[in-house]
Amino acid sequence: MVMESLSSRNRLGAMASVILVHLLLGYALLTGLAMDIVRDAGERLNIVEMQDYRQPAPPPESTQSPDPEEEGGAAPPDLRAEATPIVAPDPVIRLPVPPTIAASPDPNRGAASTQGAAETPGPGTGAGGEGTGTGSGAGGNGPGGGALVSRARRIAGDISPRDYPRAARRTRAEGTVGARVYVGSDGRVTRCEVVGSSGNADLDTTTCRLIRERFRYQPAMNARGQAVADVTGREQRWWLGRD
């Protein structure tokens, strides 16, 4: 029995020794092979450095408020604005333009509405019944020369029935024309005005036209024997008579 137990122990020890030896050999093999594999892989491995072509990420925006004392960059230029032109519309109601009134640079100081040496009209600015110039009248001191010695007198020219306007004859228009005749110092008619209408424009116009064309006067004379301008009158009656 003792011998059997001893042989059993010996066999167990031998088996344990064999197992231990196998474990040591396996460990040695594993560690040795691993070192060779790593060394061979390191020798054969070519390392290639790869570059990253991705765009760099923008820096994160700062949430902190800027320092008010820190000087910043210049601001972009402002846009130039141009105002729309405003055109005033035409007025709905057009007011009439008053006529120009000539005013004297040296007005008189009197209270009368008109000026002159007499109540009858004359050719000068201060003319009257006996004068022609700015200082007319018996006591005048202007170029009018004072009182007239003689008035203008017609010496040539006349209006006859043959001068009857055709249009007025066809309509059998009749009437009397009162004309104011302005005579110059040379005896010629300088102007003619209708002061009393006949009621027919052809008769009025024809009267003054013929007076200017045909009438000649002996000019008026002042106290110094000078020929001066004068104003006289003409009353022309247009009458067809009875057929």
Secondary structure, DSSP 8 states (H G I E B T S, - for coil): -HHHHHHHHHHHHHHHHHHHHHHHHHHHHHHHHHHHHHHHHHHH---------S---------S---TTS---------------------SS-----------SS------SS--SSSS--SSTT--SS--STT-STT--STT-SSEEE--EEEE----GGG--HHHHHTT--EEEEEEEEE-TTSBEEEEEEEE--S-HHHHHHHHHHHHHH-EEE-EEETTS-EE-EEEEEEEEE-----
